[in-house]
Amino acid sequence: MIKLQDVSYARLGTRDLDGATVFATDFLGLEISHRTRNAVYFKSDSREHTLCYFEGAIDDQTVAFEVANRSDLDLAATELERLGHRVETGTAADCDLRQVKSYIGFRDPTGNHIELVWRPAMSGKRYHGRRDAGITGFSHVGLCTTDAARDEAFWTQVCNARVSDRIGDAALLRIDEVHHTIALFPTNRAGIQHINHQVESGDDVMRSFNFLTERQVPMVFGPGRHPTSSARFLYFEGPDNMVFEYSSGVRDIADELLYRERQFPFEPKGFCEWGAKPEIKEFRN
């Protein structure tokens, strides 16, 4: 079994690197960690970077997960190849670009590009965003799935994820005590469905709602509260139609023996207990 430790970073291709950089700093509230000729790296917590925008096709998207040991990469590569996944081992130059010691890349059954990384770089510099959005860190990703049952089986049987709750067939998966680190949303394409940053409080969610609304950033869901994770949330649209989320107060599942996964309806009340209605394709029937 592939033992995922944490979500590490997302890499997003963009045709407008300057515009994406302005969004990530002035609107989203991240800090530039460093730049290269065709990429900008952003901090959101104690890690050296958790988001990278680079010049490329907008469907060139990657999400990375950390593993504990170098040997875990070899074991994962062997298992993935046994199951028919093509595995690429990162070169020294590729590792430098990602600020990791080693990594492998593959595609999950839907075709989402996934990287498993060992020893991602931590930063000796405290995160300080361009604006005070209250961000405490990169927390989870939504992934597209073209076959929810198949992909849930991949993440829970090939990898160590566990189902916390489902909204319809959309599984919310945890790899530690946090309610979910991966969310699988049925649709007709591959790709990252949304990127989540945790913020300190519900007040931060509302402050960002007002800040972003005043600057005409499209709001696509919320403010609201998820009945699944109990988190207060706000979803909004960034460059290249990528959806970003702020949330606060996500529940922990400390006792695996006592917790039982729950089923919620795939309709607005399954996504928000306050009555907000999503304008996100993958959240609607």
C-alpha positions in Angstrom: 0.0 0.0 0.0 1.3 3.5 -0.9 1.4 5.5 2.4 0.7 9.1 1.7 1.8 11.5 4.5 0.5 14.9 3.3 -0.4 16.9 0.3 2.7 18.8 -0.7 2.1 21.2 -3.6 0.2 21.9 -6.8 1.7 22.9 -10.1 -0.5 24.8 -12.6 0.3 25.7 -16.2 -0.8 29.2 -17.3 -0.6 31.3 -20.4 -0.4 34.5 -18.3 2.3 34.0 -15.7 2.3 37.7 -14.7 -1.5 37.7 -14.2 -1.4 34.5 -12.3 1.3 35.9 -10.0 -0.7 39.0 -9.3 -3.7 36.9 -8.4 -1.7 34.5 -6.1 -0.1 37.4 -4.2 -2.6 40.3 -4.2 -5.8 38.3 -4.2 -5.2 34.8 -2.9 -2.7 36.1 -0.3 0.3 33.9 -0.9 4.0 34.9 -0.7 6.5 34.6 -3.5 9.2 32.1 -2.5 11.3 32.5 -5.6 11.2 32.8 -9.3 12.8 31.1 -12.3 12.7 32.2 -15.9 9.3 30.6 -16.6 7.8 29.8 -13.2 6.9 31.5 -9.9 6.8 29.6 -6.6 4.5 30.6 -3.7 4.5 29.9 0.1 1.5 29.5 2.3 3.0 27.9 5.3 6.4 26.6 6.6 7.1 24.7 3.4 9.4 26.3 0.8 6.4 26.3 -1.7 3.0 24.8 -2.0 1.9 26.3 -5.3 3.8 26.8 -8.5 2.5 28.6 -11.6 4.6 28.0 -14.7 4.3 28.9 -18.4 2.5 26.1 -20.1 -0.9 24.7 -21.1 -3.7 25.3 -18.7 -4.5 21.6 -18.5 -0.9 20.8 -17.4 -1.7 20.3 -13.7 -0.1 18.3 -11.0 -0.7 17.6 -7.4 2.0 16.1 -5.2 1.9 14.0 -2.0 4.7 13.4 0.4 5.9 10.0 1.5 8.0 9.3 4.6 11.0 7.4 3.2 13.0 7.1 0.0 12.2 3.4 -0.1 8.5 4.3 -0.3 9.0 5.7 -3.7 10.5 2.4 -5.0 7.7 0.4 -3.4 5.1 2.7 -4.9 6.7 2.6 -8.4 6.8 -1.2 -8.3 3.1 -1.5 -7.3 2.0 1.2 -9.8 3.8 -0.5 -12.6 2.3 -3.9 -11.6 -1.1 -2.3 -11.9 -0.3 -0.9 -15.4 0.5 2.7 -14.6 3.4 4.3 -16.4 5.8 5.7 -13.8 8.4 8.4 -14.4 11.3 8.9 -12.0 12.3 12.6 -11.6 15.8 13.6 -12.9 18.1 15.7 -10.7 17.0 18.8 -12.6 13.3 18.0 -12.2 13.8 17.4 -8.5 15.5 20.8 -8.2 12.6 22.4 -10.0 10.2 20.9 -7.4 12.5 21.4 -4.4 12.5 17.8 -3.4 15.1 15.1 -3.0 13.4 12.5 -5.1 10.0 11.9 -6.7 8.1 9.7 -9.1 5.2 10.8 -11.4 2.2 8.8 -12.7 -1.4 9.3 -13.7 -4.3 8.0 -11.6 -7.1 6.0 -13.3 -8.9 9.2 -14.5 -5.6 10.7 -15.8 -4.8 13.2 -13.1 -1.1 13.8 -12.9 0.2 12.8 -9.5 3.7 13.1 -8.0 4.9 11.3 -4.9 7.8 13.2 -3.3 10.4 12.5 -0.7 11.9 15.3 1.5 10.2 18.4 0.1 12.1 21.5 1.1 11.0 23.3 4.3 11.7 27.0 4.7 13.6 28.8 7.4 11.6 31.9 6.6 8.2 32.5 8.1 5.3 32.8 5.7 4.1 36.3 5.3 1.4 36.9 2.6 1.1 40.0 0.5 -2.3 40.6 2.2 -3.6 39.3 5.5 -5.9 36.5 4.4 -5.4 34.6 7.6 -4.0 31.6 5.7 -2.5 28.8 7.8 -1.5 26.5 5.0 -2.3 24.5 1.9 -4.7 21.8 3.1 -6.5 19.7 0.4 -7.3 19.3 -3.3 -10.4 18.4 -5.2 -9.7 16.0 -8.0 -11.8 15.2 -11.0 -13.0 11.6 -11.5 -14.6 10.1 -14.5 -15.5 6.9 -12.5 -16.0 7.6 -8.9 -16.1 4.0 -7.6 -13.0 3.1 -9.6 -11.0 6.1 -8.4 -12.2 5.7 -4.8 -10.9 2.1 -4.9 -7.5 3.3 -6.2 -7.0 5.9 -3.4 -8.3 3.6 -0.6 -6.9 0.2 -1.7 -3.7 1.1 -3.6 -3.1 4.1 -1.4 -3.9 4.6 2.3 -6.8 7.0 2.1 -10.0 6.4 4.0 -13.5 7.6 3.2 -14.7 10.2 5.7 -18.0 11.0 4.0 -19.6 10.9 0.6 -21.8 13.5 -1.1 -23.6 11.4 -3.6 -20.8 9.4 -5.2 -18.2 12.2 -4.4 -15.9 10.7 -1.8 -14.1 12.9 0.8 -10.9 11.1 1.7 -8.5 11.5 4.7 -4.9 10.3 5.0 -4.5 11.6 8.6 -6.8 13.0 11.2 -8.0 15.9 9.1 -11.5 15.1 7.6 -10.2 15.1 4.1 -7.1 15.8 2.1 -8.5 14.5 -1.2 -12.0 15.0 -2.6 -13.1 13.2 -5.7 -15.8 14.9 -7.8 -17.5 13.1 -10.7 -17.2 14.8 -14.0 -16.1 14.2 -17.6 -12.5 15.3 -17.5 -9.2 15.0 -15.6 -7.7 17.8 -13.6 -7.6 19.6 -10.3 -11.1 20.5 -9.4 -10.2 23.0 -6.6 -7.4 24.0 -4.3 -8.0 24.6 -0.6 -6.2 26.8 1.9 -7.1 26.8 5.5 -7.6 30.2 7.2 -7.6 30.9 10.9 -11.3 31.7 11.5 -14.7 32.2 10.0 -14.0 36.0 10.3 -11.2 35.5 7.8 -13.6 33.8 5.4 -15.9 36.7 5.6 -13.2 39.3 5.3 -11.9 37.6 2.1 -15.5 37.4 0.8 -15.8 41.2 1.1 -12.2 41.9 -0.2 -12.6 39.7 -3.2 -16.1 40.8 -4.1 -15.0 44.4 -4.0 -12.4 43.5 -6.6 -14.8 41.6 -8.8 -13.3 38.2 -8.3 -16.1 35.7 -9.3 -17.6 34.0 -6.2 -18.8 30.5 -7.1 -20.0 29.1 -3.8 -20.6 30.5 -0.3 -19.9 31.8 2.2 -21.3 28.7 3.8 -20.7 25.7 6.1 -20.1 22.2 5.0 -22.2 19.6 6.8 -19.5 17.0 6.1 -16.4 18.6 7.5 -18.1 21.4 9.6 -15.8 23.9 7.9 -16.9 27.4 7.0 -16.0 28.0 3.4 -15.7 30.3 0.4 -15.0 29.2 -3.2 -13.9 31.7 -5.8 -12.5 31.6 -9.3 -8.8 32.3 -10.1 -6.8 32.3 -13.4 -7.7 29.8 -16.1 -11.0 29.0 -14.3 -9.2 27.2 -11.4 -11.4 27.2 -8.3 -9.8 28.1 -5.0 -11.3 27.6 -1.5 -10.7 29.2 1.9 -12.1 27.2 4.8 -11.8 27.2 8.6 -12.8 24.8 11.3 -12.5 21.6 9.5 -13.1 18.7 11.8 -10.5 16.1 12.9 -11.3 12.4 13.1 -9.1 11.3 16.0 -10.7 7.9 16.7 -10.8 5.6 13.7 -12.7 2.9 15.6 -15.6 5.2 16.6 -16.0 7.2 13.3 -18.3 5.9 10.6 -18.5 7.4 7.1 -21.7 9.1 6.3 -23.8 9.6 3.2 -25.0 13.1 2.2 -27.3 13.9 -0.8 -25.7 15.3 -4.0 -27.7 18.5 -3.8 -27.1 21.9 -2.2 -28.0 20.8 1.3 -25.4 18.1 1.0 -22.7 20.7 0.4 -23.9 23.6 2.6 -26.0 23.6 5.8 -26.5 27.4 5.5 -28.4 27.2 2.2 -25.7 28.5 -0.2 -26.1 27.1 -3.7 -22.9 26.3 -5.7 -22.2 27.6 -9.2 -19.5 25.0 -9.7 -20.2 22.4 -12.4 -18.9 19.5 -10.4 -21.1 20.4 -7.4 -24.4 20.3 -9.4 -26.5 17.5 -10.9 
